[in-house]
């Protein structure tokens, strides 16, 4: 890391159980990504190759709900090492579509797909219930939407980078 | 002592996965696997819901290719309504589907794989990403951002939203195209073409640096499958399935995609949530097939647009003998973006494209419906049954990425055996294990599903009631 990039705000983006639409919406900020790259340093993300969550991250955007034992371990670790945690999109905020399996339970889902032969080695076990992120760890900013639009994500990030609390009431709503 | 290497998570792919490599006592690769670690259950929790919800609900399978699911799902719903949708609606659906091909391929190529291809497989892993490309080759990063953006803007102009638009519906689309939006789209396409041609020129020039990757990135004989039209041209929306072997032999010239259950079978493995389909008549070994951009270029006789055809012919003339290497998925992806830009322009210039007749209305008239289309990553199948009230009784999805599972696993093993010679492992070797997966561009949030109307478990019990054999159909 160069001396210059040390001053940048460190940002992580995490994809738990979701469709990656929120990450795509983040990329939909298009050319604004270039300006953003001057002030933030993406230190952990599906878009980069770092496999280990860094010791201290300023700001983490979390897409998706908490659905497997891996998700659970991951989000707890991320919370410990993140200053500001943002639930990005409806799956992180409410459980949304992934939680539609909750009335059935994970066993029924696995049985339906694999009958008696559900994969059980190396793959993480599913939790019995899909949970929104704030039910597992504390969340600092909620950013609803399916997905939140690129403009909303950009606004939220730039407000936070400027040290202000984003007021999202007029910008987004669930499912929008 | 034998040793295991685990790459967890695989990065710069669209989904949750890990790779494991098993070494023997002398440090030689014994085996390697690609594990998909997410399963979601759409085919179960949609049961009992109104069929009309399916396009919007199923689109949530994937935020990268939601339009593919909208299209395949809506086609399955058209079949439930037992209607033929207006011709203009077909053309509009084709345009949004091609815009999706453009944006998704641009993501795969520029954002996820150019870091390997331009900065190098052995480049500093902290810089080997789109931001590293931006810092060192800003023009390439800008091209990628712009090309993806053009695809996304066309989706937004048609569907009102870039991700999860609700515009494609059972019976057609829910709003006609305006002249103004058509002009906006037509104005962007020449730039998309210029960017694509620039990328193609660069990629072709860079290929000589990747001889080892071409040799080892899932480079083996297999079958290839994709939709073609009646003239055996590239087709993304309709048509029939064609299967060819890597030596060019036509294995099945004209398969009815609605009969997919008669020729696709699949295997469950204990170590991955992704099932492994194969071409049933030839069995698991010989029946391994690949889908997606490279497969589509190989199953067609031509693309059907001038510039894409020129590029396809040049590709086959230069690399035809080695075309079984999955490294060429990147090449094929660029040719398909070119095709998409040309084809969208043709469709937008169609005299009927502004017609206000874009949706047919009906009640359900059939209890079973299948919709098939080509998604960026390959053939996509949605298959629903409903009850008399239009509530979903069963849903089955065969997702593009799943078709490639056997080839991806064998590709990971091939790369491991090619590059790992002893227990001395470098970052570049591990990155190549991921890069072969990136060449396939798997979309894993999509890929786990149930096959068949209902999978059938057959158990053979002896006279005492003890299980002696069981199999799944």
Boltz contact constraints between the chains, C-beta under 6 A:
constraints:
  - contact:
      token1: [A, 19]
      token2: [B, 60]
      max_distance: 6.0
  - contact:
      token1: [A, 19]
      token2: [B, 62]
      max_distance: 6.0
  - contact:
      token1: [A, 19]
      token2: [B, 63]
      max_distance: 6.0
  - contact:
      token1: [A, 19]
      token2: [B, 445]
      max_distance: 6.0
  - contact:
      token1: [A, 20]
      token2: [B, 14]
      max_distance: 6.0
  - contact:
      token1: [A, 20]
      token2: [B, 63]
      max_distance: 6.0
  - contact:
      token1: [A, 20]
      token2: [B, 64]
      max_distance: 6.0
  - contact:
      token1: [A, 20]
      token2: [B, 445]
      max_distance: 6.0
  - contact:
      token1: [A, 21]
      token2: [B, 63]
      max_distance: 6.0
  - contact:
      token1: [A, 21]
      token2: [B, 163]
      max_distance: 6.0
  - contact:
      token1: [A, 24]
      token2: [B, 63]
      max_distance: 6.0
  - contact:
      token1: [A, 24]
      token2: [B, 64]
      max_distance: 6.0
  - contact:
      token1: [A, 24]
      token2: [B, 163]
      max_distance: 6.0
  - contact:
      token1: [A, 25]
      token2: [B, 163]
      max_distance: 6.0
  - contact:
      token1: [A, 28]
      token2: [B, 152]
      max_distance: 6.0
  - contact:
      token1: [A, 28]
      token2: [B, 162]
      max_distance: 6.0
  - contact:
      token1: [A, 30]
      token2: [B, 145]
      max_distance: 6.0
  - contact:
      token1: [A, 30]
      token2: [B, 149]
      max_distance: 6.0
  - contact:
      token1: [A, 31]
      token2: [B, 145]
      max_distance: 6.0
  - contact:
      token1: [A, 37]
      token2: [B, 131]
      max_distance: 6.0
  - contact:
      token1: [A, 37]
      token2: [B, 134]
      max_distance: 6.0
  - contact:
      token1: [A, 47]
      token2: [B, 129]
      max_distance: 6.0
  - contact:
      token1: [A, 48]
      token2: [B, 129]
      max_distance: 6.0
  - contact:
      token1: [A, 49]
      token2: [B, 11]
      max_distance: 6.0
  - contact:
      token1: [A, 49]
      token2: [B, 125]
      max_distance: 6.0
  - contact:
      token1: [A, 49]
      token2: [B, 128]
      max_distance: 6.0
  - contact:
      token1: [A, 97]
      token2: [B, 60]
      max_distance: 6.0
  - contact:
      token1: [A, 100]
      token2: [B, 45]
      max_distance: 6.0
  - contact:
      token1: [A, 101]
      token2: [B, 41]
      max_distance: 6.0
  - contact:
      token1: [A, 101]
      token2: [B, 45]
      max_distance: 6.0
  - contact:
      token1: [A, 109]
      token2: [B, 41]
      max_distance: 6.0
  - contact:
      token1: [A, 109]
      token2: [B, 44]
      max_distance: 6.0
  - contact:
      token1: [A, 112]
      token2: [B, 44]
      max_distance: 6.0
  - contact:
      token1: [A, 113]
      token2: [B, 450]
      max_distance: 6.0
  - contact:
      token1: [A, 114]
      token2: [B, 268]
      max_distance: 6.0
  - contact:
      token1: [A, 115]
      token2: [B, 455]
      max_distance: 6.0
  - contact:
      token1: [A, 115]
      token2: [B, 457]
      max_distance: 6.0
  - contact:
      token1: [A, 115]
      token2: [B, 472]
      max_distance: 6.0
  - contact:
      token1: [A, 117]
      token2: [B, 268]
      max_distance: 6.0
  - contact:
      token1: [A, 119]
      token2: [B, 270]
      max_distance: 6.0
  - contact:
      token1: [A, 119]
      token2: [B, 272]
      max_distance: 6.0
  - contact:
      token1: [A, 119]
      token2: [B, 273]
      max_distance: 6.0
  - contact:
      token1: [A, 121]
      token2: [B, 270]
      max_distance: 6.0
  - contact:
      token1: [A, 121]
      token2: [B, 271]
      max_distance: 6.0
  - contact:
      token1: [A, 122]
      token2: [B, 35]
      max_distance: 6.0
  - contact:
      token1: [A, 122]
      token2: [B, 271]
      max_distance: 6.0
  - contact:
      token1: [A, 123]
      token2: [B, 37]
      max_distance: 6.0
  - contact:
      token1: [A, 123]
      token2: [B, 273]
      max_distance: 6.0
  - contact:
      token1: [A, 124]
      token2: [B, 37]
      max_distance: 6.0
  - contact:
      token1: [A, 147]
      token2: [B, 163]
      max_distance: 6.0
